[in-house]
Amino acid sequence: MASAAASAVSFARPVQAINVKSVSFSAPRKDNVAFRMQSAPLRSVYCLAKKETVDKVCEIVKSQLALQPGTEVCGSSKFTDLGADSLDTVEIVMGLEEAFGITVEESSAQAIATVEDAADLIDSLVVA
């Protein structure tokens, strides 16, 4: 049994929802509010870069930021979440340029926020 008051919903017992397509609540009386929630379509994010490139970028980022052993860095890791400031980001880009033998334009470097961003840019520059 669920009860709704204002914008809160409470359940009489714990509820676990897995793979729910829609949920609806209604009250037994006509003067109470009923509403229905539907799930939004899932978005998929794809990394265009090769796995080897992403892995190498992860290692360079760990090295440049001197992260503690065991700190997880993956494709979706944001440099700022890893503690990088603007100077750290410049040093990361310089390390990537040296490791991959590429030159990154300043405008492209400013668009890099995640490991995937860097790996995608590197792969596109290596192909060109």
Secondary structure as GFF3:
##gff-version 3
##sequence-region A 1 128
A	DSSP	beta_strand	2	5	.	.	.	ID=ss1
A	DSSP	beta_strand	8	11	.	.	.	ID=ss2
A	DSSP	beta_strand	22	25	.	.	.	ID=ss3
A	DSSP	beta_strand	35	38	.	.	.	ID=ss4
A	DSSP	alpha_helix	51	65	.	.	.	ID=ss5
A	DSSP	three_ten_helix	80	82	.	.	.	ID=ss6
A	DSSP	alpha_helix	86	100	.	.	.	ID=ss7
A	DSSP	alpha_helix	106	110	.	.	.	ID=ss8
A	DSSP	alpha_helix	115	127	.	.	.	ID=ss9
###
